[in-house]
Amino acid sequence: MEIMDYNLKYIYITIALVSLLFFETNSNAELCRKWSEAQRVGSLDQDLINEASGVEASKQYPDRLYHINDSGGGHFFYTTDIKGNQTRKIKIEGEEINRSDFEALSVGKCLDNSCLYIGDIGDNLSTKPYVEIIVVQELEKYGASVKPLHRIKLTYPDQPHNAEAMAVHPNGDIYIITKEENLRNLEAYPAKVFKLPAEKWQPGSDKKLTLEYIGEIDFRLINPSGTAYGQVVSSLDIAPDGKSFLVLTYENALELNIDLSRDKIKSTSQLKKGIDYNMIEIKSLPQQESITYAPNEKSFLYNTEFHWFTAPIMKVDCKE
């Protein structure tokens, strides 16, 4: 009887370990294997949004897109429908930092609310003593202005960095991927990934917080046949389930099968195409700096800050 009990216990332990291994190795999302050609679904009102440097689709209000203008656009954000119509301009109340450079947008949880995170993270000269993320509650209807819930002041643990890519994980953690380049000399360098855990910031505190360095991704190894413009990150969005993320470069897009909140970032040389990432060929727009998963999670949208012609909103669908 004791031998039988021992054998049963061994069998149960074996099944448990196999199950754990199965779920651990299959916890990430499967990459989309085939994407459609990019189709134009709308365009921006360039009288108001004339240098679009960020776009984000609302999950709470599925037909709504958020937008920002690049540096010099003032402390505003904009809402449109999915086609870029019904543009509304909303003033962000409060202090305005000198040399603000709005570069990124994300939607995520904040306390018991859903919020828009506006990344004032651009720093072309890499000299700013801190960058800032402005947190605004999502509302069904906005007035002409809105008071932010919080302004998160951030410093890097090593030195100032220029960045145009920021996103909020479904668990509330904030991620920034830096833009490491010298495009005048057509040179790109490994992008650094930084994290601010959700529990580290609380509304009402003006204390500067230090980001955590969690690794780097060398897009030169992922896209060796591209130019430097295809090897620097201009935008980021994390999937609604948190298990993967999109990055935009000036030439293409990539989907990476990495849950930033759970997975350790591997050495780029260990990442495998088709398993850890897929390149997505898109119709490249000049100065494309905005990408977002669509509300259905099976598509994504991107657009451009180039304002000398109509600025289209492009949509790409997963065809699987």
Secondary structure, DSSP 8 states (H G I E B T S, - for coil): -HHHHHHHHHHHHHHHHHHHHHHHHT-S----S-B---EEEEE--TTT-SSEEEEEE-SSSTTEEEEEE-TTS-SEEEEEETTS-S-EEEEE-S---TT----EEEEEEETTEEEEEEEE---TTS--S-EEEEEEE--SS--SEE--SEEEEEE-SSS---EEEEEE-TTS-EEEEE--EEGGGTEE--EEEEEE-GGG--TT----EE-EEEEEE-HHHHSTTS-GGGSS--EEEE-TTSS-EEEE-SS-EEEE---TTTS----GGG--BTTTEEEE-----TTEEEEEE-TTSSEEEEEE---SS--EEEEEEB--
